[in-house]
Amino acid sequence: MGVAIAAGFIGPYEAALARYTGADSSGEVIDRGTYAVVFALALGTLADIGIAVRKLAAR
């Protein structure tokens, strides 16, 4: 979303930023998106580890 706003694909920069995010800059939106992706990857990895441990314990 931040890249699309910064590139102007969605509309004028200030209007799109205010309408879709409420953030101060497109960089802030990109940072939040990156944090969300990293968090989701970490959570998925932990879930996979938990499933593998459960399967090993059931043997």
PDB file of N, CA, C and O in Angstrom:
ATOM      1  N   MET A   1       0.833  -1.175   0.000  1.00  0.00           N
ATOM      2  CA  MET A   1       0.000   0.000   0.000  1.00  0.00           C
ATOM      3  C   MET A   1       0.882   1.244   0.000  1.00  0.00           C
ATOM      4  O   MET A   1       0.614   2.199  -0.729  1.00  0.00           O
ATOM      5  N   GLY A   2       1.934   1.233   0.818  1.00  0.00           N
ATOM      6  CA  GLY A   2       2.812   2.400   0.900  1.00  0.00           C
ATOM      7  C   GLY A   2       3.506   2.697  -0.411  1.00  0.00           C
ATOM      8  O   GLY A   2       3.667   3.860  -0.783  1.00  0.00           O
ATOM      9  N   VAL A   3       3.917   1.655  -1.115  1.00  0.00           N
ATOM     10  CA  VAL A   3       4.583   1.841  -2.408  1.00  0.00           C
ATOM     11  C   VAL A   3       3.597   2.392  -3.432  1.00  0.00           C
ATOM     12  O   VAL A   3       3.947   3.265  -4.225  1.00  0.00           O
ATOM     13  N   ALA A   4       2.372   1.886  -3.418  1.00  0.00           N
ATOM     14  CA  ALA A   4       1.357   2.366  -4.355  1.00  0.00           C
ATOM     15  C   ALA A   4       1.026   3.834  -4.094  1.00  0.00           C
ATOM     16  O   ALA A   4       0.811   4.596  -5.036  1.00  0.00           O
ATOM     17  N   ILE A   5       0.986   4.230  -2.841  1.00  0.00           N
ATOM     18  CA  ILE A   5       0.724   5.628  -2.505  1.00  0.00           C
ATOM     19  C   ILE A   5       1.895   6.504  -2.928  1.00  0.00           C
ATOM     20  O   ILE A   5       1.702   7.573  -3.506  1.00  0.00           O
ATOM     21  N   ALA A   6       3.123   6.043  -2.635  1.00  0.00           N
ATOM     22  CA  ALA A   6       4.310   6.829  -2.974  1.00  0.00           C
ATOM     23  C   ALA A   6       4.466   6.992  -4.478  1.00  0.00           C
ATOM     24  O   ALA A   6       4.916   8.038  -4.945  1.00  0.00           O
ATOM     25  N   ALA A   7       4.098   5.962  -5.242  1.00  0.00           N
ATOM     26  CA  ALA A   7       4.220   6.024  -6.696  1.00  0.00           C
ATOM     27  C   ALA A   7       3.076   6.801  -7.338  1.00  0.00           C
ATOM     28  O   ALA A   7       3.167   7.170  -8.509  1.00  0.00           O
ATOM     29  N   GLY A   8       2.018   7.052  -6.605  1.00  0.00           N
ATOM     30  CA  GLY A   8       0.889   7.815  -7.128  1.00  0.00           C
ATOM     31  C   GLY A   8      -0.107   6.981  -7.908  1.00  0.00           C
ATOM     32  O   GLY A   8      -0.908   7.533  -8.663  1.00  0.00           O
ATOM     33  N   PHE A   9      -0.078   5.663  -7.746  1.00  0.00           N
ATOM     34  CA  PHE A   9      -1.017   4.797  -8.465  1.00  0.00           C
ATOM     35  C   PHE A   9      -2.449   4.963  -7.973  1.00  0.00           C
ATOM     36  O   PHE A   9      -3.394   4.806  -8.746  1.00  0.00           O
ATOM     37  N   ILE A  10      -2.612   5.276  -6.700  1.00  0.00           N
ATOM     38  CA  ILE A  10      -3.944   5.343  -6.099  1.00  0.00           C
ATOM     39  C   ILE A  10      -4.577   6.716  -6.283  1.00  0.00           C
ATOM     40  O   ILE A  10      -5.801   6.831  -6.339  1.00  0.00           O
ATOM     41  N   GLY A  11      -3.775   7.732  -6.376  1.00  0.00           N
ATOM     42  CA  GLY A  11      -4.276   9.088  -6.528  1.00  0.00           C
ATOM     43  C   GLY A  11      -3.243  10.072  -6.025  1.00  0.00           C
ATOM     44  O   GLY A  11      -2.089   9.702  -5.808  1.00  0.00           O
ATOM     45  N   PRO A  12      -3.634  11.307  -5.836  1.00  0.00           N
ATOM     46  CA  PRO A  12      -2.699  12.299  -5.296  1.00  0.00           C
ATOM     47  C   PRO A  12      -2.154  11.845  -3.944  1.00  0.00           C
ATOM     48  O   PRO A  12      -2.887  11.296  -3.122  1.00  0.00           O
ATOM     49  N   TYR A  13      -0.874  12.078  -3.728  1.00  0.00           N
ATOM     50  CA  TYR A  13      -0.152  11.555  -2.556  1.00  0.00           C
ATOM     51  C   TYR A  13      -0.847  11.880  -1.243  1.00  0.00           C
ATOM     52  O   TYR A  13      -1.198  10.971  -0.492  1.00  0.00           O
ATOM     53  N   GLU A  14      -1.050  13.150  -0.956  1.00  0.00           N
ATOM     54  CA  GLU A  14      -1.619  13.556   0.338  1.00  0.00           C
ATOM     55  C   GLU A  14      -3.038  13.022   0.534  1.00  0.00           C
ATOM     56  O   GLU A  14      -3.384  12.574   1.627  1.00  0.00           O
ATOM     57  N   ALA A  15      -3.848  13.065  -0.503  1.00  0.00           N
ATOM     58  CA  ALA A  15      -5.227  12.587  -0.395  1.00  0.00           C
ATOM     59  C   ALA A  15      -5.270  11.075  -0.160  1.00  0.00           C
ATOM     60  O   ALA A  15      -6.035  10.601   0.680  1.00  0.00           O
ATOM     61  N   ALA A  16      -4.460  10.323  -0.892  1.00  0.00           N
ATOM     62  CA  ALA A  16      -4.441   8.866  -0.734  1.00  0.00           C
ATOM     63  C   ALA A  16      -3.890   8.477   0.631  1.00  0.00           C
ATOM     64  O   ALA A  16      -4.382   7.543   1.264  1.00  0.00           O
ATOM     65  N   LEU A  17      -2.878   9.190   1.076  1.00  0.00           N
ATOM     66  CA  LEU A  17      -2.288   8.898   2.385  1.00  0.00           C
ATOM     67  C   LEU A  17      -3.311   9.116   3.495  1.00  0.00           C
ATOM     68  O   LEU A  17      -3.431   8.291   4.401  1.00  0.00           O
ATOM     69  N   ALA A  18      -4.029  10.199   3.431  1.00  0.00           N
ATOM     70  CA  ALA A  18      -5.037  10.499   4.450  1.00  0.00           C
ATOM     71  C   ALA A  18      -6.225   9.539   4.369  1.00  0.00           C
ATOM     72  O   ALA A  18      -6.751   9.112   5.397  1.00  0.00           O
ATOM     73  N   ARG A  19      -6.644   9.203   3.154  1.00  0.00           N
ATOM     74  CA  ARG A  19      -7.833   8.371   2.989  1.00  0.00           C
ATOM     75  C   ARG A  19      -7.600   6.914   3.376  1.00  0.00           C
ATOM     76  O   ARG A  19      -8.443   6.309   4.038  1.00  0.00           O
ATOM     77  N   TYR A  20      -6.484   6.352   2.976  1.00  0.00           N
ATOM     78  CA  TYR A  20      -6.281   4.917   3.139  1.00  0.00           C
ATOM     79  C   TYR A  20      -5.468   4.511   4.366  1.00  0.00           C
ATOM     80  O   TYR A  20      -5.578   3.369   4.810  1.00  0.00           O
ATOM     81  N   THR A  21      -4.656   5.407   4.926  1.00  0.00           N
ATOM     82  CA  THR A  21      -3.772   4.969   6.003  1.00  0.00           C
ATOM     83  C   THR A  21      -3.871   5.809   7.269  1.00  0.00           C
ATOM     84  O   THR A  21      -3.891   5.257   8.369  1.00  0.00           O
ATOM     85  N   GLY A  22      -3.930   7.091   7.143  1.00  0.00           N
ATOM     86  CA  GLY A  22      -3.898   7.946   8.316  1.00  0.00           C
ATOM     87  C   GLY A  22      -2.494   8.146   8.861  1.00  0.00           C
ATOM     88  O   GLY A  22      -2.325   8.768   9.910  1.00  0.00           O
ATOM     89  N   ALA A  23      -1.485   7.631   8.168  1.00  0.00           N
ATOM     90  CA  ALA A  23      -0.096   7.756   8.601  1.00  0.00           C
ATOM     91  C   ALA A  23       0.469   9.106   8.154  1.00  0.00           C
ATOM     92  O   ALA A  23      -0.143   9.821   7.360  1.00  0.00           O
ATOM     93  N   ASP A  24       1.652   9.435   8.683  1.00  0.00           N
ATOM     94  CA  ASP A  24       2.293  10.700   8.338  1.00  0.00           C
ATOM     95  C   ASP A  24       3.015  10.649   6.995  1.00  0.00           C
ATOM     96  O   ASP A  24       3.140  11.670   6.320  1.00  0.00           O
ATOM     97  N   SER A  25       3.495   9.456   6.601  1.00  0.00           N
ATOM     98  CA  SER A  25       4.220   9.330   5.339  1.00  0.00           C
ATOM     99  C   SER A  25       4.061   7.921   4.781  1.00  0.00           C
ATOM    100  O   SER A  25       3.670   6.996   5.493  1.00  0.00           O
ATOM    101  N   SER A  26       4.369   7.775   3.498  1.00  0.00           N
ATOM    102  CA  SER A  26       4.284   6.452   2.887  1.00  0.00           C
ATOM    103  C   SER A  26       5.368   5.540   3.453  1.00  0.00           C
ATOM    104  O   SER A  26       5.184   4.323   3.486  1.00  0.00           O
ATOM    105  N   GLY A  27       6.478   6.091   3.895  1.00  0.00           N
ATOM    106  CA  GLY A  27       7.524   5.292   4.521  1.00  0.00           C
ATOM    107  C   GLY A  27       7.043   4.621   5.789  1.00  0.00           C
ATOM    108  O   GLY A  27       7.406   3.480   6.074  1.00  0.00           O
ATOM    109  N   GLU A  28       6.236   5.321   6.541  1.00  0.00           N
ATOM    110  CA  GLU A  28       5.667   4.751   7.766  1.00  0.00           C
ATOM    111  C   GLU A  28       4.742   3.580   7.430  1.00  0.00           C
ATOM    112  O   GLU A  28       4.723   2.577   8.143  1.00  0.00           O
ATOM    113  N   VAL A  29       3.985   3.708   6.355  1.00  0.00           N
ATOM    114  CA  VAL A  29       3.092   2.630   5.925  1.00  0.00           C
ATOM    115  C   VAL A  29       3.910   1.420   5.495  1.00  0.00           C
ATOM    116  O   VAL A  29       3.557   0.286   5.816  1.00  0.00           O
ATOM    117  N   ILE A  30       5.000   1.655   4.772  1.00  0.00           N
ATOM    118  CA  ILE A  30       5.873   0.566   4.339  1.00  0.00           C
ATOM    119  C   ILE A  30       6.499  -0.115   5.553  1.00  0.00           C
ATOM    120  O   ILE A  30       6.588  -1.342   5.595  1.00  0.00           O
ATOM    121  N   ASP A  31       6.928   0.662   6.529  1.00  0.00           N
ATOM    122  CA  ASP A  31       7.505   0.088   7.757  1.00  0.00           C
ATOM    123  C   ASP A  31       6.489  -0.786   8.488  1.00  0.00           C
ATOM    124  O   ASP A  31       6.818  -1.891   8.920  1.00  0.00           O
ATOM    125  N   ARG A  32       5.274  -0.304   8.627  1.00  0.00           N
ATOM    126  CA  ARG A  32       4.233  -1.086   9.314  1.00  0.00           C
ATOM    127  C   ARG A  32       3.950  -2.385   8.569  1.00  0.00           C
ATOM    128  O   ARG A  32       3.770  -3.434   9.187  1.00  0.00           O
ATOM    129  N   GLY A  33       3.912  -2.313   7.250  1.00  0.00           N
ATOM    130  CA  GLY A  33       3.679  -3.514   6.449  1.00  0.00           C
ATOM    131  C   GLY A  33       4.805  -4.514   6.599  1.00  0.00           C
ATOM    132  O   GLY A  33       4.568  -5.719   6.679  1.00  0.00           O
ATOM    133  N   THR A  34       6.033  -4.015   6.636  1.00  0.00           N
ATOM    134  CA  THR A  34       7.189  -4.899   6.825  1.00  0.00           C
ATOM    135  C   THR A  34       7.136  -5.573   8.181  1.00  0.00           C
ATOM    136  O   THR A  34       7.398  -6.772   8.284  1.00  0.00           O
ATOM    137  N   TYR A  35       6.805  -4.833   9.216  1.00  0.00           N
ATOM    138  CA  TYR A  35       6.676  -5.414  10.559  1.00  0.00           C
ATOM    139  C   TYR A  35       5.584  -6.482  10.588  1.00  0.00           C
ATOM    140  O   TYR A  35       5.753  -7.522  11.224  1.00  0.00           O
ATOM    141  N   ALA A  36       4.483  -6.236   9.917  1.00  0.00           N
ATOM    142  CA  ALA A  36       3.390  -7.208   9.886  1.00  0.00           C
ATOM    143  C   ALA A  36       3.821  -8.489   9.183  1.00  0.00           C
ATOM    144  O   ALA A  36       3.484  -9.585   9.632  1.00  0.00           O
ATOM    145  N   VAL A  37       4.557  -8.363   8.092  1.00  0.00           N
ATOM    146  CA  VAL A  37       5.027  -9.547   7.363  1.00  0.00           C
ATOM    147  C   VAL A  37       6.014 -10.335   8.213  1.00  0.00           C
ATOM    148  O   VAL A  37       5.928 -11.562   8.282  1.00  0.00           O
ATOM    149  N   VAL A  38       6.948  -9.649   8.860  1.00  0.00           N
ATOM    150  CA  VAL A  38       7.933 -10.333   9.714  1.00  0.00           C
ATOM    151  C   VAL A  38       7.229 -11.038  10.872  1.00  0.00           C
ATOM    152  O   VAL A  38       7.567 -12.176  11.198  1.00  0.00           O
ATOM    153  N   PHE A  39       6.262 -10.381  11.490  1.00  0.00           N
ATOM    154  CA  PHE A  39       5.512 -10.989  12.584  1.00  0.00           C
ATOM    155  C   PHE A  39       4.753 -12.224  12.108  1.00  0.00           C
ATOM    156  O   PHE A  39       4.742 -13.246  12.795  1.00  0.00           O
ATOM    157  N   ALA A  40       4.122 -12.139  10.943  1.00  0.00           N
ATOM    158  CA  ALA A  40       3.372 -13.271  10.402  1.00  0.00           C
ATOM    159  C   ALA A  40       4.300 -14.445  10.088  1.00  0.00           C
ATOM    160  O   ALA A  40       3.947 -15.597  10.342  1.00  0.00           O
ATOM    161  N   LEU A  41       5.472 -14.166   9.544  1.00  0.00           N
ATOM    162  CA  LEU A  41       6.439 -15.230   9.257  1.00  0.00           C
ATOM    163  C   LEU A  41       6.917 -15.900  10.542  1.00  0.00           C
ATOM    164  O   LEU A  41       7.031 -17.124  10.600  1.00  0.00           O
ATOM    165  N   ALA A  42       7.195 -15.105  11.566  1.00  0.00           N
ATOM    166  CA  ALA A  42       7.642 -15.661  12.844  1.00  0.00           C
ATOM    167  C   ALA A  42       6.544 -16.516  13.468  1.00  0.00           C
ATOM    168  O   ALA A  42       6.817 -17.603  13.977  1.00  0.00           O
ATOM    169  N   LEU A  43       5.327 -16.040  13.432  1.00  0.00           N
ATOM    170  CA  LEU A  43       4.206 -16.797  13.988  1.00  0.00           C
ATOM    171  C   LEU A  43       3.989 -18.098  13.225  1.00  0.00           C
ATOM    172  O   LEU A  43       3.739 -19.136  13.839  1.00  0.00           O
ATOM    173  N   GLY A  44       4.078 -18.060  11.917  1.00  0.00           N
ATOM    174  CA  GLY A  44       3.939 -19.264  11.104  1.00  0.00           C
ATOM    175  C   GLY A  44       5.042 -20.270  11.382  1.00  0.00           C
ATOM    176  O   GLY A  44       4.794 -21.474  11.439  1.00  0.00           O
ATOM    177  N   THR A  45       6.263 -19.774  11.555  1.00  0.00           N
ATOM    178  CA  THR A  45       7.386 -20.654  11.873  1.00  0.00           C
ATOM    179  C   THR A  45       7.179 -21.324  13.226  1.00  0.00           C
ATOM    180  O   THR A  45       7.411 -22.525  13.369  1.00  0.00           O
ATOM    181  N   LEU A  46       6.749 -20.561  14.202  1.00  0.00           N
ATOM    182  CA  LEU A  46       6.474 -21.139  15.521  1.00  0.00           C
ATOM    183  C   LEU A  46       5.352 -22.171  15.458  1.00  0.00           C
ATOM    184  O   LEU A  46       5.416 -23.189  16.147  1.00  0.00           O
ATOM    185  N   ALA A  47       4.349 -21.930  14.663  1.00  0.00           N
ATOM    186  CA  ALA A  47       3.256 -22.895  14.508  1.00  0.00           C
ATOM    187  C   ALA A  47       3.768 -24.183  13.868  1.00  0.00           C
ATOM    188  O   ALA A  47       3.397 -25.277  14.294  1.00  0.00           O
ATOM    189  N   ASP A  48       4.618 -24.061  12.846  1.00  0.00           N
ATOM    190  CA  ASP A  48       5.199 -25.245  12.214  1.00  0.00           C
ATOM    191  C   ASP A  48       6.050 -26.042  13.196  1.00  0.00           C
ATOM    192  O   ASP A  48       5.991 -27.272  13.219  1.00  0.00           O
ATOM    193  N   ILE A  49       6.830 -25.350  13.996  1.00  0.00           N
ATOM    194  CA  ILE A  49       7.661 -26.025  14.998  1.00  0.00           C
ATOM    195  C   ILE A  49       6.768 -26.748  16.011  1.00  0.00           C
ATOM    196  O   ILE A  49       7.053 -27.884  16.392  1.00  0.00           O
ATOM    197  N   GLY A  50       5.705 -26.099  16.438  1.00  0.00           N
ATOM    198  CA  GLY A  50       4.780 -26.720  17.384  1.00  0.00           C
ATOM    199  C   GLY A  50       4.140 -27.975  16.823  1.00  0.00           C
ATOM    200  O   GLY A  50       3.987 -28.967  17.536  1.00  0.00           O
ATOM    201  N   ILE A  51       3.767 -27.943  15.560  1.00  0.00           N
ATOM    202  CA  ILE A  51       3.161 -29.123  14.922  1.00  0.00           C
ATOM    203  C   ILE A  51       4.183 -30.248  14.825  1.00  0.00           C
ATOM    204  O   ILE A  51       3.855 -31.406  15.083  1.00  0.00           O
ATOM    205  N   ALA A  52       5.409 -29.920  14.456  1.00  0.00           N
ATOM    206  CA  ALA A  52       6.457 -30.939  14.347  1.00  0.00           C
ATOM    207  C   ALA A  52       6.759 -31.567  15.708  1.00  0.00           C
ATOM    208  O   ALA A  52       6.946 -32.780  15.800  1.00  0.00           O
ATOM    209  N   VAL A  53       6.807 -30.760  16.750  1.00  0.00           N
ATOM    210  CA  VAL A  53       7.068 -31.287  18.093  1.00  0.00           C
ATOM    211  C   VAL A  53       5.921 -32.186  18.545  1.00  0.00           C
ATOM    212  O   VAL A  53       6.157 -33.225  19.160  1.00  0.00           O
ATOM    213  N   ARG A  54       4.697 -31.802  18.249  1.00  0.00           N
ATOM    214  CA  ARG A  54       3.543 -32.613  18.626  1.00  0.00           C
ATOM    215  C   ARG A  54       3.570 -33.967  17.914  1.00  0.00           C
ATOM    216  O   ARG A  54       3.263 -34.995  18.517  1.00  0.00           O
ATOM    217  N   LYS A  55       3.941 -33.964  16.620  1.00  0.00           N
ATOM    218  CA  LYS A  55       4.036 -35.213  15.882  1.00  0.00           C
ATOM    219  C   LYS A  55       5.140 -36.110  16.444  1.00  0.00           C
ATOM    220  O   LYS A  55       4.964 -37.326  16.521  1.00  0.00           O
ATOM    221  N   LEU A  56       6.265 -35.530  16.834  1.00  0.00           N
ATOM    222  CA  LEU A  56       7.364 -36.312  17.412  1.00  0.00           C
ATOM    223  C   LEU A  56       6.976 -36.881  18.775  1.00  0.00           C
ATOM    224  O   LEU A  56       7.358 -38.003  19.109  1.00  0.00           O
ATOM    225  N   ALA A  57       6.234 -36.128  19.548  1.00  0.00           N
ATOM    226  CA  ALA A  57       5.835 -36.588  20.878  1.00  0.00           C
ATOM    227  C   ALA A  57       4.785 -37.709  20.786  1.00  0.00           C
ATOM    228  O   ALA A  57       4.677 -38.529  21.698  1.00  0.00           O
ATOM    229  N   ALA A  58       4.025 -37.749  19.710  1.00  0.00           N
ATOM    230  CA  ALA A  58       2.974 -38.751  19.553  1.00  0.00           C
ATOM    231  C   ALA A  58       3.542 -40.112  19.151  1.00  0.00           C
ATOM    232  O   ALA A  58       2.846 -41.122  19.255  1.00  0.00           O
ATOM    233  N   ARG A  59       4.755 -40.153  18.710  1.00  0.00           N
ATOM    234  CA  ARG A  59       5.356 -41.435  18.274  1.00  0.00           C
ATOM    235  C   ARG A  59       5.675 -42.308  19.397  1.00  0.00           C
ATOM    236  O   ARG A  59       6.182 -43.412  19.196  1.00  0.00           O
TER     237      ARG A  59
END
